[in-house]
Structures are given as C-alpha cells and as structure tokens.
C-alpha cells in the first residue's frame, strides 16, 4: 500500500479535542474512581509514617524498632498497591464505557494488579535492554511498547502477548505515534509549567510553597485522564486500521 493511500490516524488536535470532551463529560467518575484508591493509599501512608517514626524513637530496643520498620515498609507497599489500583480504575472506567458505580469499578482492580505489574516490569526490562545498546533503540522500542497496557486492558492480552500486540499495532505508524506523543508531552509540560510558575523564587519552607505544591498535585491528578484518553484514541485508530 502506498504512503498516500495508507489509512491515517485522527489528526492530533482533533484527537486532543475529543479526549478533552470525553474527560470533561466523565470527570466526576474519574475523580471518584481515583479517590477510592488514593483514600486507602493515604491511610496506609499515615500508618507507615507513624511506624517509621516509632522505629527511630525505639532505637534502644532493636526488636521493637525492627518490628516498627517492617510494619512501616509493609504499609508503604500497601500504599503503592492502592495507588496503582487507582490508576487501573481509570482504565476500567474507560473499558466499561463509563457505566457503573465508581466503587464497584474500583473493587475490580485487584485482579488486574499483578498481571499489570508483571507487564510493566517486563516492558521496563525490554526498554532498558534496548537502551543499553544505545539511547536511540531505547526510544524506538519504548514507542513500540507504549500501547501494551491498552492491549492488556482492552484485548485481555498478557505479558509478551500484550507487548507483541503493541508492536504490531505501531509497526508502519511509528513516526505518527511518536509525533503525537511529543505533542501531548509538550502540551503537558507547558500546562504544568504555567501552573508551577507561581513557585518561581518562592521560599521552599514557606506556607505558600507547600500549599501551591498541593495545587499542582491536584491539577496533575485532574488532568491525568486526558492523556489516557488521548492515547486510547490512538490505540483505537490503530486497531481499526490493523483489522
């Protein structure tokens, strides 16, 4: 098939506009799915911080200090688990076409945790191995593998099968996909740069600095689904093209 006849992906800004519209329409659902995970993660973080403090205060008692440290580490791992589940909940919300109660959707995330974590680690290992050759192969294959998590969620593919599916989808469309990633990355960088601008020259120990840092985290939390939906649109285009 000649280049001029090859099906094209949705134009970048049309893709972004659709992502923003879907995000705005379903923002409440995204927020509540995230919040369930972040609530449990916050509880675990507080518990971890308390026991981490106890491990230092009980340095004269090695058994209690060691036990407190173990509990703190386990609590931080639990916080990581629920943070990942919050992220998985956003994917499931999209998969379910935004239908269903947020808590019920969040309750489904645990069964995806270990397969998703395994896929993420496997992908990172492959990208790292390509990067060890040269930085350019690392960039090339990070793009080829970038849709593996979408194949995981929307086609129920696991491990190597998800990675191969991502590679197959992007083959022949590497430059258009790479260009779309660059554009959304630059837009995100500009937006977060504008939001972070008030911190320029601010004392890192001031109350304003800490409050505005919280604002930055909230903004990042709220706009995160836009990036997911933007890449999902690329994935949908490629699935249609590669049928």
FENFEN-V27201 format. One record per residue. N is the residue number from 1. SS is DSSP state (H for helix, E for strand, - for the rest). PHI is phi in radians with two decimals (999 if undefined). Layout:
# FENFEN-V27201
n=N ss=SS phi=PHI
n=N ss=SS phi=PHI
This chain:
# FENFEN-V27201
n=1 ss=- phi=999
n=2 ss=- phi=-1.22
n=3 ss=- phi=-1.06
n=4 ss=- phi=-1.27
n=5 ss=- phi=-1.70
n=6 ss=- phi=-1.15
n=7 ss=- phi=-0.95
n=8 ss=- phi=-1.84
n=9 ss=- phi=-1.33
n=10 ss=- phi=-0.98
n=11 ss=- phi=-0.92
n=12 ss=H phi=-0.95
n=13 ss=H phi=-1.35
n=14 ss=H phi=-1.18
n=15 ss=H phi=-1.04
n=16 ss=H phi=-1.12
n=17 ss=H phi=-1.08
n=18 ss=H phi=-1.11
n=19 ss=H phi=-1.07
n=20 ss=H phi=-1.16
n=21 ss=H phi=-1.12
n=22 ss=H phi=-1.15
n=23 ss=H phi=-1.05
n=24 ss=H phi=-1.13
n=25 ss=H phi=-1.13
n=26 ss=- phi=-2.04
n=27 ss=H phi=-1.01
n=28 ss=H phi=-1.03
n=29 ss=H phi=-1.15
n=30 ss=H phi=-1.04
n=31 ss=H phi=-1.06
n=32 ss=H phi=-1.25
n=33 ss=H phi=-1.11
n=34 ss=H phi=-1.07
n=35 ss=H phi=-1.10
n=36 ss=H phi=-1.06
n=37 ss=H phi=-1.18
n=38 ss=H phi=-1.21
n=39 ss=H phi=-1.10
n=40 ss=H phi=-1.15
n=41 ss=H phi=-1.13
n=42 ss=H phi=-1.13
n=43 ss=H phi=-1.04
n=44 ss=H phi=-1.12
n=45 ss=H phi=-1.13
n=46 ss=H phi=-1.10
n=47 ss=H phi=-1.05
n=48 ss=H phi=-1.07
n=49 ss=H phi=-1.12
n=50 ss=H phi=-1.09
n=51 ss=H phi=-1.26
n=52 ss=H phi=-1.14
n=53 ss=H phi=-1.10
n=54 ss=H phi=-1.08
n=55 ss=H phi=-1.10
n=56 ss=H phi=-1.41
n=57 ss=H phi=-1.24
n=58 ss=- phi=-1.85
n=59 ss=- phi=-1.07
n=60 ss=- phi=-1.33
n=61 ss=- phi=-2.11
n=62 ss=H phi=-1.09
n=63 ss=H phi=-1.18
n=64 ss=H phi=-1.15
n=65 ss=H phi=-1.12
n=66 ss=H phi=-1.13
n=67 ss=H phi=-1.11
n=68 ss=H phi=-1.10
n=69 ss=H phi=-1.15
n=70 ss=H phi=-1.09
n=71 ss=H phi=-1.10
n=72 ss=H phi=-1.08
n=73 ss=H phi=-1.09
n=74 ss=H phi=-1.08
n=75 ss=H phi=-1.12
n=76 ss=H phi=-1.17
n=77 ss=H phi=-1.16
n=78 ss=H phi=-1.13
n=79 ss=H phi=-1.08
n=80 ss=H phi=-1.07
n=81 ss=H phi=-1.00
n=82 ss=H phi=-1.24
n=83 ss=H phi=-1.12
n=84 ss=H phi=-1.14
n=85 ss=H phi=-1.06
n=86 ss=H phi=-1.08
n=87 ss=H phi=-1.15
n=88 ss=H phi=-1.11
n=89 ss=H phi=-1.05
n=90 ss=H phi=-1.14
n=91 ss=H phi=-1.10
n=92 ss=H phi=-1.15
n=93 ss=H phi=-1.05
n=94 ss=H phi=-1.15
n=95 ss=H phi=-1.05
n=96 ss=- phi=-1.51
n=97 ss=- phi=1.02
n=98 ss=- phi=1.13
n=99 ss=- phi=-1.87
n=100 ss=- phi=2.02
n=101 ss=- phi=-1.32
n=102 ss=H phi=-1.05
n=103 ss=H phi=-1.12
n=104 ss=H phi=-1.10
n=105 ss=H phi=-1.14
n=106 ss=H phi=-1.09
n=107 ss=H phi=-1.12
n=108 ss=- phi=-1.46
n=109 ss=- phi=-1.16
n=110 ss=H phi=-0.97
n=111 ss=H phi=-1.21
n=112 ss=H phi=-1.68
n=113 ss=H phi=-1.02
n=114 ss=H phi=-1.17
n=115 ss=H phi=-1.07
n=116 ss=H phi=-1.18
n=117 ss=H phi=-1.08
n=118 ss=H phi=-1.08
n=119 ss=H phi=-1.10
n=120 ss=H phi=-1.08
n=121 ss=H phi=-1.12
n=122 ss=H phi=-1.08
n=123 ss=H phi=-1.09
n=124 ss=H phi=-1.09
n=125 ss=H phi=-1.10
n=126 ss=H phi=-1.07
n=127 ss=H phi=-1.11
n=128 ss=H phi=-1.09
n=129 ss=H phi=-1.13
n=130 ss=H phi=-1.15
n=131 ss=H phi=-1.16
n=132 ss=H phi=-1.11
n=133 ss=H phi=-1.24
n=134 ss=- phi=-2.86
n=135 ss=H phi=-1.10
n=136 ss=H phi=-1.10
n=137 ss=H phi=-1.02
n=138 ss=H phi=-1.09
n=139 ss=H phi=-1.15
n=140 ss=H phi=-1.01
n=141 ss=H phi=-1.40
n=142 ss=H phi=-1.14
n=143 ss=H phi=-1.25
n=144 ss=H phi=-1.01
n=145 ss=- phi=-1.61
n=146 ss=- phi=-1.18
n=147 ss=- phi=-1.78
n=148 ss=H phi=-1.06
n=149 ss=H phi=-1.20
n=150 ss=H phi=-1.29
n=151 ss=H phi=-1.12
n=152 ss=H phi=-1.08
n=153 ss=H phi=-1.40
n=154 ss=H phi=-1.71
n=155 ss=- phi=-2.23
n=156 ss=- phi=0.97
n=157 ss=- phi=-1.59
n=158 ss=- phi=-2.17
n=159 ss=H phi=0.88
n=160 ss=H phi=-1.06
n=161 ss=H phi=-1.11
n=162 ss=H phi=-1.19
n=163 ss=H phi=-1.16
n=164 ss=H phi=-1.13
n=165 ss=H phi=-1.09
n=166 ss=H phi=-1.05
n=167 ss=H phi=-1.08
n=168 ss=H phi=-1.09
n=169 ss=H phi=-1.12
n=170 ss=H phi=-1.48
n=171 ss=- phi=-0.97
n=172 ss=- phi=1.57
n=173 ss=- phi=-2.31
n=174 ss=H phi=-1.04
n=175 ss=H phi=-1.14
n=176 ss=H phi=-1.04
n=177 ss=H phi=-1.19
n=178 ss=H phi=-1.02
n=179 ss=H phi=-1.07
n=180 ss=H phi=-1.18
n=181 ss=H phi=-1.16
n=182 ss=H phi=-1.07
n=183 ss=H phi=-1.11
n=184 ss=H phi=-1.17
n=185 ss=H phi=-1.13
n=186 ss=H phi=-1.16
n=187 ss=H phi=-1.10
n=188 ss=H phi=-1.07
n=189 ss=H phi=-1.10
n=190 ss=H phi=-1.15
n=191 ss=H phi=-1.05
n=192 ss=H phi=-1.21
n=193 ss=H phi=-1.14
n=194 ss=H phi=-1.14
n=195 ss=H phi=-1.13
n=196 ss=H phi=-1.44
n=197 ss=H phi=-0.95
n=198 ss=H phi=-1.04
n=199 ss=H phi=-1.41
n=200 ss=- phi=-1.06
n=201 ss=- phi=1.37
n=202 ss=- phi=-1.45
n=203 ss=- phi=-1.10
n=204 ss=- phi=-1.14
n=205 ss=- phi=-1.73
n=206 ss=- phi=-1.38
n=207 ss=H phi=-1.12
n=208 ss=H phi=-1.05
n=209 ss=H phi=-1.02
n=210 ss=H phi=-1.24
n=211 ss=H phi=-1.15
n=212 ss=H phi=-1.22
n=213 ss=H phi=-1.06
n=214 ss=H phi=-1.14
n=215 ss=H phi=-1.04
n=216 ss=H phi=-1.06
n=217 ss=H phi=-1.13
n=218 ss=H phi=-1.15
n=219 ss=H phi=-1.07
n=220 ss=H phi=-1.05
n=221 ss=H phi=-1.09
n=222 ss=H phi=-1.29
n=223 ss=H phi=-1.57
n=224 ss=H phi=-0.89
n=225 ss=H phi=-1.05
n=226 ss=H phi=-1.06
n=227 ss=H phi=-1.17
n=228 ss=H phi=-1.06
n=229 ss=H phi=-1.19
n=230 ss=H phi=-1.09
n=231 ss=H phi=-1.24
n=232 ss=H phi=-1.07
n=233 ss=H phi=-1.13
n=234 ss=H phi=-1.08
n=235 ss=H phi=-1.02
n=236 ss=H phi=-1.08
n=237 ss=H phi=-1.00
n=238 ss=H phi=-1.18
n=239 ss=H phi=-1.10
n=240 ss=H phi=-1.14
n=241 ss=H phi=-1.17
n=242 ss=- phi=-1.58
n=243 ss=- phi=-1.07
